[in-house]
């Protein structure tokens, strides 16, 4: 059974996405690792962006403690945020290389918003 059947219509990097582990029996850590790899974001950086101590990262990675749901949600949100930052930086570099003027609006143009549409 696909996770999409269990958690329909949720954006890929939200707290709701963590619920996919229920259907696939993945741990929170595996879910977070998979999303970090998919988005090309360093997991330690994601923990830092989430405002979590690096000790939490190392305890989780080394299997000393289980990742809590709230922690997984924070890290997934941070992965999404860092991915958007990276994409905006790539876009700004493309604009610079093409000789176009750069501002926040032009760098973010075409990027998906991190907020769900209402």
DSSP file (Angstrom, degrees, kcal/mol; ACC not computed):
  #  RESIDUE AA STRUCTURE BP1 BP2  ACC     N-H-->O    O-->H-N    N-H-->O    O-->H-N    TCO  KAPPA ALPHA  PHI   PSI    X-CA   Y-CA   Z-CA
    1    1 A X              0   0    0      0, 0.0     2,-0.1     0, 0.0     5,-0.0   0.000 360.0 360.0 360.0 134.6    0.0    0.0    0.0
    2    2 A X    >>  -     0   0    0      1,-0.1     3,-0.9    22,-0.0     4,-0.9  -0.462 360.0-128.4 -76.3 147.5    1.3    3.4   -0.9
    3    3 A X  H 3> S+     0   0    0      1,-0.2     4,-2.6     2,-0.2     3,-0.3   0.808 107.4  67.7 -64.3 -28.7    1.8    6.1    1.8
    4    4 A X  H 34 S+     0   0    0      1,-0.3    -1,-0.2     2,-0.2     5,-0.1   0.803  95.6  55.4 -63.0 -28.2   -0.2    8.4   -0.4
    5    5 A X  H <4 S+     0   0    0     -3,-0.9     3,-0.4     1,-0.2    -1,-0.3   0.876 112.7  41.6 -70.0 -36.4   -3.3    6.3    0.2
    6    6 A X  H  < S+     0   0    0     -4,-0.9     2,-0.4    -3,-0.3    -2,-0.2   0.848 128.2  28.3 -79.3 -34.9   -2.8    6.7    3.9
    7    7 A X  S >< S-     0   0    0     -4,-2.6     3,-0.7     3,-0.1    -1,-0.3  -0.701  85.3-169.8-128.1  77.7   -2.0   10.4    3.9
    8    8 A X  T 3   +     0   0    0     -3,-0.4    -3,-0.1    -2,-0.4    -4,-0.1  -0.373  59.1   3.3 -75.5 148.5   -3.7   11.9    0.9
    9    9 A X  T 3  S+     0   0    0      1,-0.2     2,-0.4    -5,-0.1    -1,-0.2   0.715  84.8 140.3  59.3  31.3   -3.1   15.5   -0.5
   10   10 A X    <   -     0   0    0     -3,-0.7    -1,-0.2    -6,-0.1    -3,-0.1  -0.856  58.7-108.5-102.5 139.9   -0.3   16.5    2.0
   11   11 A X    >   -     0   0    0     -2,-0.4     3,-0.7     1,-0.1     6,-0.2  -0.320  36.5-112.3 -59.2 151.6    2.7   18.6    0.8
   12   12 A X  T 3  S+     0   0    0      1,-0.3     2,-0.2     4,-0.1    -1,-0.1   0.734 105.6  42.1 -66.3 -25.1    5.8   16.4    0.8
   13   13 A X  T 3  S+     0   0    0    101,-0.0     2,-0.3     4,-0.0    -1,-0.3  -0.399  87.4 106.3-123.4  59.5    7.7   18.1    3.6
   14   14 A X  S X> S-     0   0    0     -3,-0.7     3,-1.0    -2,-0.2     4,-0.7  -0.750  84.4 -97.1-122.3 173.4    5.2   18.8    6.4
   15   15 A X  G >4 S+     0   0    0     -2,-0.3     3,-1.1     1,-0.3     4,-0.5   0.866 123.4  60.9 -58.5 -35.0    4.6   17.3    9.7
   16   16 A X  G >4 S+     0   0    0      1,-0.3     3,-1.3     2,-0.2    -1,-0.3   0.814  92.5  65.7 -62.1 -28.9    1.8   15.2    8.1
   17   17 A X  G X4 S+     0   0    0     -3,-1.0     3,-2.0     1,-0.3    -1,-0.3   0.820  88.9  67.0 -63.4 -29.3    4.4   13.7    5.8
   18   18 A X  G X< S+     0   0    0     -3,-1.1     3,-1.8    -4,-0.7    -1,-0.3   0.790  84.3  74.0 -61.7 -25.6    6.0   12.0    8.9
   19   19 A X  G X> S+     0   0    0     -3,-1.3     3,-1.8    -4,-0.5     4,-0.7   0.649  72.5  84.2 -64.6 -12.5    2.8   10.0    9.2
   20   20 A X  H X> S+     0   0    0     -3,-2.0     4,-2.3     1,-0.3     3,-0.6   0.789  75.2  71.0 -61.2 -25.1    3.9    7.9    6.2
   21   21 A X  H <> S+     0   0    0     -3,-1.8     4,-1.8     1,-0.2     5,-0.4   0.791  89.0  63.0 -62.7 -24.6    6.0    5.8    8.6
   22   22 A X  H <4 S+     0   0    0     -3,-1.8    -1,-0.2    -4,-0.2    -2,-0.2   0.911 110.4  37.2 -64.6 -41.3    2.7    4.4    9.9
   23   23 A X  H << S+     0   0    0     -4,-0.7    -2,-0.2    -3,-0.6    -1,-0.2   0.857 129.1  32.2 -78.9 -35.8    1.9    2.9    6.6
   24   24 A X  H  < S-     0   0    0     -4,-2.3    -2,-0.2     2,-0.1    -3,-0.2   0.469 101.3-125.5-102.6  -2.3    5.5    1.9    5.6
   25   25 A X     <  +     0   0    0     -4,-1.8     2,-0.2    -5,-0.3    -3,-0.2   0.806  56.1 152.9  61.5  32.4    6.7    1.1    9.1
   26   26 A X        -     0   0    0     -5,-0.4    -1,-0.2    -6,-0.2     2,-0.1  -0.615  45.5-117.3 -86.4 151.4    9.7    3.5    8.7
   27   27 A X     >  -     0   0    0     -2,-0.2     4,-2.2     1,-0.1     5,-0.2  -0.433  26.4-111.1 -77.8 162.9   11.2    5.2   11.7
   28   28 A X  H  > S+     0   0    0     39,-0.2     4,-2.7     1,-0.2     5,-0.2   0.906 119.7  54.9 -59.4 -40.6   11.1    8.9   12.0
   29   29 A X  H  > S+     0   0    0      1,-0.2     4,-2.9     2,-0.2    -1,-0.2   0.921 107.5  47.9 -61.3 -44.6   14.9    9.0   11.4
   30   30 A X  H  > S+     0   0    0      2,-0.2     4,-2.7     1,-0.2    -1,-0.2   0.915 111.9  50.4 -63.1 -41.7   14.6    7.0    8.2
   31   31 A X  H  X S+     0   0    0     -4,-2.2     4,-2.1     2,-0.2    -2,-0.2   0.929 113.1  45.7 -60.4 -46.1   11.9    9.3    6.9
   32   32 A X  H  X S+     0   0    0     -4,-2.7     4,-2.4     2,-0.2    -2,-0.2   0.917 113.1  49.8 -64.9 -44.2   13.9   12.4    7.7
   33   33 A X  H  X S+     0   0    0     -4,-2.9     4,-2.4     1,-0.2    -2,-0.2   0.914 110.1  51.1 -60.3 -43.4   17.1   10.9    6.2
   34   34 A X  H  X S+     0   0    0     -4,-2.7     4,-2.5     1,-0.2    -1,-0.2   0.908 111.8  46.4 -62.0 -42.8   15.2   10.0    3.0
   35   35 A X  H  X S+     0   0    0     -4,-2.1     4,-2.3     2,-0.2    -1,-0.2   0.889 111.1  51.8 -69.1 -38.3   13.7   13.5    2.6
   36   36 A X  H  X>S+     0   0    0     -4,-2.4     5,-2.6     2,-0.2     4,-0.9   0.920 113.1  45.4 -62.3 -43.0   17.1   15.1    3.3
   37   37 A X  H ><5S+     0   0    0     -4,-2.4     3,-0.5     3,-0.2    -2,-0.2   0.918 111.7  51.8 -66.1 -43.4   18.7   12.9    0.6
   38   38 A X  H 3<5S+     0   0    0     -4,-2.5    -2,-0.2     1,-0.2    -1,-0.2   0.882 116.9  39.2 -60.2 -40.0   15.8   13.5   -1.8
   39   39 A X  H 3<5S-     0   0    0     -4,-2.3    -1,-0.2    -5,-0.1    -2,-0.2   0.497 110.0-120.3 -90.6  -5.1   16.2   17.3   -1.4
   40   40 A X  T <<5 +     0   0    0     -4,-0.9     2,-0.4    -3,-0.5    -3,-0.2   0.850  63.1 143.8  70.6  34.3   20.0   17.3   -1.3
   41   41 A X      < -     0   0    0     -5,-2.6    -1,-0.2    -6,-0.2     2,-0.2  -0.907  55.4-117.6-111.2 133.1   20.2   18.8    2.2
   42   42 A X     >  -     0   0    0     -2,-0.4     4,-2.0     1,-0.1     5,-0.1  -0.503  20.4-140.0 -66.4 130.7   22.8   17.9    4.7
   43   43 A X  H  > S+     0   0    0     -2,-0.2     4,-2.1     1,-0.2     5,-0.2   0.876 100.7  52.7 -65.3 -39.1   21.0   16.4    7.7
   44   44 A X  H  > S+     0   0    0      1,-0.2     4,-2.0     2,-0.2    -1,-0.2   0.914 109.3  50.5 -62.2 -41.4   23.2   18.1   10.3
   45   45 A X  H  > S+     0   0    0      1,-0.2     4,-2.9     2,-0.2    -2,-0.2   0.893 107.4  54.2 -61.8 -39.8   22.5   21.4    8.7
   46   46 A X  H  X S+     0   0    0     -4,-2.0     4,-2.0     1,-0.2    -1,-0.2   0.902 107.1  50.3 -62.2 -41.1   18.8   20.7    8.8
   47   47 A X  H  <>S+     0   0    0     -4,-2.1     5,-2.5     2,-0.2     4,-0.3   0.906 112.5  47.7 -62.4 -40.9   19.0   20.1   12.6
   48   48 A X  H ><5S+     0   0    0     -4,-2.0     3,-1.4     1,-0.2    -2,-0.2   0.919 110.4  50.3 -66.3 -43.6   20.8   23.4   12.9
   49   49 A X  H 3<5S+     0   0    0     -4,-2.9    -1,-0.2     1,-0.3    -2,-0.2   0.857 107.1  56.2 -62.1 -34.5   18.3   25.2   10.8
   50   50 A X  T 3<5S-     0   0    0     -4,-2.0    -1,-0.3    -5,-0.2    -2,-0.2   0.574 117.2-117.2 -73.0  -8.9   15.5   23.7   13.0
   51   51 A X  T < 5 +     0   0    0     -3,-1.4     2,-0.3    -4,-0.3    -3,-0.2   0.733  66.8 142.5  79.3  21.8   17.2   25.2   16.0
   52   52 A X      < -     0   0    0     -5,-2.5    -1,-0.3    -6,-0.2    -2,-0.1  -0.704  57.2-102.0 -95.3 147.5   18.0   21.8   17.6
   53   53 A X    >>  -     0   0    0     -2,-0.3     4,-1.2     1,-0.1     3,-0.9  -0.349  23.0-125.7 -65.7 147.1   21.2   21.1   19.4
   54   54 A X  H 3> S+     0   0    0      1,-0.3     4,-2.6     2,-0.2     5,-0.2   0.789 109.9  67.1 -64.0 -24.7   23.8   19.1   17.5
   55   55 A X  H 3> S+     0   0    0      1,-0.2     4,-2.6     2,-0.2    -1,-0.3   0.868  96.7  53.8 -63.3 -34.3   23.8   16.7   20.5
   56   56 A X  H <> S+     0   0    0     -3,-0.9     4,-2.2     2,-0.2    -1,-0.2   0.922 108.8  49.4 -63.3 -43.4   20.3   15.7   19.5
   57   57 A X  H  X S+     0   0    0     -4,-1.2     4,-3.0     1,-0.2     5,-0.2   0.957 113.9  44.2 -58.4 -52.1   21.5   15.0   15.9
   58   58 A X  H  X S+     0   0    0     -4,-2.6     4,-2.2     1,-0.2     6,-0.3   0.884 113.2  50.2 -66.8 -38.4   24.4   12.9   17.1
   59   59 A X  H  <>S+     0   0    0     -4,-2.6     5,-2.3    -5,-0.2     6,-1.2   0.906 115.2  44.6 -64.0 -39.7   22.3   10.9   19.7
   60   60 A X  H ><5S+     0   0    0     -4,-2.2     3,-1.2    -5,-0.2    -2,-0.2   0.943 114.5  46.8 -69.6 -48.1   19.7   10.2   17.1
   61   61 A X  H 3<5S+     0   0    0     -4,-3.0    -2,-0.2     1,-0.3    -1,-0.2   0.879 113.2  49.5 -62.3 -38.9   22.1    9.2   14.3
   62   62 A X  T 3<5S-     0   0    0     -4,-2.2    -1,-0.3    -5,-0.2    -2,-0.2   0.426 114.6-115.6 -84.0   2.6   24.1    7.0   16.7
   63   63 A X  T < 5S+     0   0    0     -3,-1.2    -3,-0.2     2,-0.2    -2,-0.1   0.671  78.3 127.0  76.8  16.3   21.0    5.2   17.9
   64   64 A X  S   <S+     0   0    0     -5,-2.3     2,-0.3    -6,-0.3    -4,-0.2   0.844  79.5  12.0 -74.6 -33.0   21.3    6.5   21.5
   65   65 A X  S    S-     0   0    0     -6,-1.2     2,-0.3    -9,-0.1    -2,-0.2  -0.955  80.2-111.0-139.3 158.7   17.8    7.8   21.5
   66   66 A X        -     0   0    0     -2,-0.3     2,-0.3    -3,-0.1    -6,-0.1  -0.651  38.8-109.5 -85.2 146.8   14.7    7.6   19.3
   67   67 A X        -     0   0    0     -2,-0.3   -39,-0.2    -7,-0.1     2,-0.1  -0.620  33.2-132.0 -76.9 132.8   13.6   10.7   17.3
   68   68 A X     >  -     0   0    0     -2,-0.3     4,-2.5     1,-0.1     5,-0.2  -0.448  18.2-114.2 -81.1 159.1   10.4   12.2   18.7
   69   69 A X  H  > S+     0   0    0      1,-0.2     4,-2.4     2,-0.2     5,-0.2   0.913 116.8  51.2 -58.0 -45.7    7.5   13.1   16.4
   70   70 A X  H  > S+     0   0    0      1,-0.2     4,-2.2     2,-0.2    -1,-0.2   0.875 110.3  49.5 -62.3 -38.2    8.0   16.9   17.2
   71   71 A X  H  > S+     0   0    0      2,-0.2     4,-2.6     1,-0.2    -1,-0.2   0.923 109.9  50.5 -66.1 -44.5   11.7   16.7   16.4
   72   72 A X  H  X S+     0   0    0     -4,-2.5     4,-2.6     1,-0.2    -2,-0.2   0.902 110.2  50.5 -60.8 -41.4   11.0   14.9   13.1
   73   73 A X  H  X S+     0   0    0     -4,-2.4     4,-2.3     2,-0.2    -1,-0.2   0.923 110.9  48.8 -62.1 -44.7    8.4   17.6   12.2
   74   74 A X  H  X S+     0   0    0     -4,-2.2     4,-2.0     1,-0.2    -2,-0.2   0.913 113.3  46.5 -62.1 -43.1   10.9   20.4   13.0
   75   75 A X  H  X S+     0   0    0     -4,-2.6     4,-2.5     2,-0.2    -2,-0.2   0.897 110.9  51.6 -68.8 -40.5   13.7   18.8   10.9
   76   76 A X  H  X S+     0   0    0     -4,-2.6     4,-2.2     2,-0.2    -1,-0.2   0.910 110.8  48.5 -62.7 -41.1   11.3   18.1    8.0
   77   77 A X  H  X S+     0   0    0     -4,-2.3     4,-2.4     1,-0.2    -1,-0.2   0.899 111.8  50.1 -63.5 -39.2   10.3   21.8    8.0
   78   78 A X  H  X S+     0   0    0     -4,-2.0     4,-2.9     2,-0.2     5,-0.2   0.871 107.8  53.1 -67.4 -37.4   13.9   22.8    8.2
   79   79 A X  H  X S+     0   0    0     -4,-2.5     4,-2.4     2,-0.2    -1,-0.2   0.931 110.9  47.5 -61.4 -45.0   14.8   20.5    5.2
   80   80 A X  H  X S+     0   0    0     -4,-2.2     4,-2.2     2,-0.2    -2,-0.2   0.927 113.3  47.9 -61.8 -45.8   12.1   22.2    3.2
   81   81 A X  H  X S+     0   0    0     -4,-2.4     4,-2.2     1,-0.2    -2,-0.2   0.923 113.0  47.3 -62.3 -45.8   13.3   25.7    4.2
   82   82 A X  H  X S+     0   0    0     -4,-2.9     4,-2.7     1,-0.2    -1,-0.2   0.879 109.9  53.5 -65.9 -36.9   16.9   24.9    3.4
   83   83 A X  H  X S+     0   0    0     -4,-2.4     4,-2.5    -5,-0.2    -1,-0.2   0.919 109.4  48.4 -62.5 -43.1   15.9   23.4    0.1
   84   84 A X  H  X S+     0   0    0     -4,-2.2     4,-2.3     2,-0.2    -2,-0.2   0.896 111.3  50.6 -64.4 -39.1   14.0   26.6   -0.8
   85   85 A X  H  X S+     0   0    0     -4,-2.2     4,-2.3     2,-0.2    -2,-0.2   0.925 111.0  48.6 -62.5 -44.1   17.0   28.7    0.2
   86   86 A X  H  X S+     0   0    0     -4,-2.7     4,-2.2     1,-0.2    -2,-0.2   0.907 111.4  49.5 -63.1 -41.6   19.3   26.5   -1.9
   87   87 A X  H  X S+     0   0    0     -4,-2.5     4,-2.3     2,-0.2    -1,-0.2   0.892 110.3  50.6 -65.3 -39.5   17.0   26.8   -4.9
   88   88 A X  H  X S+     0   0    0     -4,-2.3     4,-2.5     2,-0.2    -1,-0.2   0.889 109.8  51.0 -65.0 -38.6   16.8   30.6   -4.5
   89   89 A X  H  X S+     0   0    0     -4,-2.3     4,-2.2     2,-0.2    -2,-0.2   0.902 110.2  49.2 -65.3 -40.8   20.6   30.8   -4.4
   90   90 A X  H  X S+     0   0    0     -4,-2.2     4,-2.3     2,-0.2    -2,-0.2   0.917 111.6  49.3 -62.5 -42.7   20.8   28.8   -7.6
   91   91 A X  H  X S+     0   0    0     -4,-2.3     4,-2.3     2,-0.2    -2,-0.2   0.906 110.0  50.6 -63.8 -41.8   18.3   31.1   -9.2
   92   92 A X  H  X S+     0   0    0     -4,-2.5     4,-2.7     1,-0.2    -1,-0.2   0.895 109.8  50.9 -63.0 -39.8   20.2   34.2   -8.1
   93   93 A X  H  X S+     0   0    0     -4,-2.2     4,-2.8     2,-0.2    -2,-0.2   0.911 109.1  50.9 -64.3 -41.7   23.4   32.7   -9.5
   94   94 A X  H  X S+     0   0    0     -4,-2.3     4,-1.6     2,-0.2    -2,-0.2   0.916 111.7  47.8 -60.6 -42.8   21.7   32.0  -12.8
   95   95 A X  H  <>S+     0   0    0     -4,-2.3     5,-2.2     2,-0.2     4,-0.4   0.918 112.6  48.6 -64.8 -43.3   20.4   35.6  -12.9
   96   96 A X  H ><5S+     0   0    0     -4,-2.7     3,-1.3     1,-0.2    -2,-0.2   0.927 110.6  51.0 -61.0 -45.1   23.9   37.0  -12.1
   97   97 A X  H 3<5S+     0   0    0     -4,-2.8    -1,-0.2     1,-0.3    -2,-0.2   0.811 110.0  49.7 -64.0 -30.2   25.5   34.8  -14.8
   98   98 A X  T 3<5S-     0   0    0     -4,-1.6    -1,-0.3    -5,-0.2    -2,-0.2   0.480 116.0-115.5 -88.1  -1.8   23.0   36.0  -17.4
   99   99 A X  T < 5 +     0   0    0     -3,-1.3    -3,-0.2    -4,-0.4     2,-0.2   0.617  66.6 142.2  81.3  13.0   23.7   39.7  -16.4
  100  100 A X      < -     0   0    0     -5,-2.2    -1,-0.3    -6,-0.2     2,-0.1  -0.515  58.7 -98.1 -85.5 156.0   20.2   40.3  -15.1
  101  101 A X        -     0   0    0     -2,-0.2     2,-0.5     1,-0.0    -1,-0.1  -0.438  40.3-144.4 -69.0 145.6   19.4   42.5  -12.1
  102  102 A X        +     0   0    0     -2,-0.1     2,-0.3     4,-0.1     3,-0.0  -0.946  30.6 148.4-120.6 133.2   18.8   40.5   -8.9
  103  103 A X     >  -     0   0    0     -2,-0.5     4,-2.4     1,-0.1     5,-0.2  -0.920  59.8 -92.6-145.7 173.8   16.4   41.2   -6.1
  104  104 A X  H  > S+     0   0    0     -2,-0.3     4,-2.2     1,-0.2     5,-0.2   0.902 123.0  53.2 -56.7 -42.3   14.5   38.9   -3.7
  105  105 A X  H  > S+     0   0    0      1,-0.2     4,-1.0     2,-0.2    -1,-0.2   0.923 111.8  43.3 -61.3 -45.7   11.5   38.8   -6.0
  106  106 A X  H  4 S+     0   0    0      1,-0.2    -1,-0.2     2,-0.2    -2,-0.2   0.856 113.6  51.7 -71.6 -32.7   13.4   37.8   -9.0
  107  107 A X  H  < S+     0   0    0     -4,-2.4    -1,-0.2     1,-0.2    -2,-0.2   0.855 115.7  41.1 -70.0 -33.6   15.4   35.2   -7.1
  108  108 A X  H >< S+     0   0    0     -4,-2.2     3,-2.4    -5,-0.2    -1,-0.2   0.563  85.1 120.3 -91.0  -8.9   12.3   33.6   -5.6
  109  109 A X  T 3< S+     0   0    0     -4,-1.0     3,-0.1     1,-0.3    -3,-0.0  -0.334  81.1  17.1 -60.1 131.8   10.2   33.8   -8.8
  110  110 A X  T 3  S+     0   0    0      1,-0.3     2,-0.3    -2,-0.0    -1,-0.3   0.324  96.5 121.9  88.9  -7.5    9.1   30.3   -9.8
  111  111 A X    <   -     0   0    0     -3,-2.4    -1,-0.3     1,-0.1     2,-0.2  -0.661  67.2-113.2 -87.1 144.9    9.9   28.8   -6.4
  112  112 A X        -     0   0    0     -2,-0.3     2,-0.1    -3,-0.1    -1,-0.1  -0.513  32.6-112.4 -74.8 142.2    7.1   27.0   -4.5
  113  113 A X        -     0   0    0     -2,-0.2     4,-0.1     2,-0.1    -1,-0.1  -0.419  11.5-136.9 -70.8 148.7    6.0   28.7   -1.3
  114  114 A X  S    S+     0   0    0     -2,-0.1     2,-0.4     2,-0.1    -1,-0.1   0.622  83.8  83.7 -79.9 -13.3    6.6   26.8    1.9
  115  115 A X  S    S-     0   0    0      1,-0.1    -2,-0.1     0, 0.0     2,-0.1  -0.739  88.7-112.8 -93.4 137.5    3.2   27.6    3.1
  116  116 A X        -     0   0    0     -2,-0.4     2,-0.1     1,-0.1    -2,-0.1  -0.402  35.6-112.1 -64.9 142.2    0.2   25.5    2.1
  117  117 A X              0   0    0      1,-0.1    -1,-0.1    -4,-0.1     0, 0.0  -0.467 360.0 360.0 -74.4 147.6   -2.2   27.2   -0.2
  118  118 A X              0   0    0     -2,-0.1    -1,-0.1    -3,-0.1    -2,-0.0   0.413 360.0 360.0-114.5 360.0   -5.6   27.9    1.3
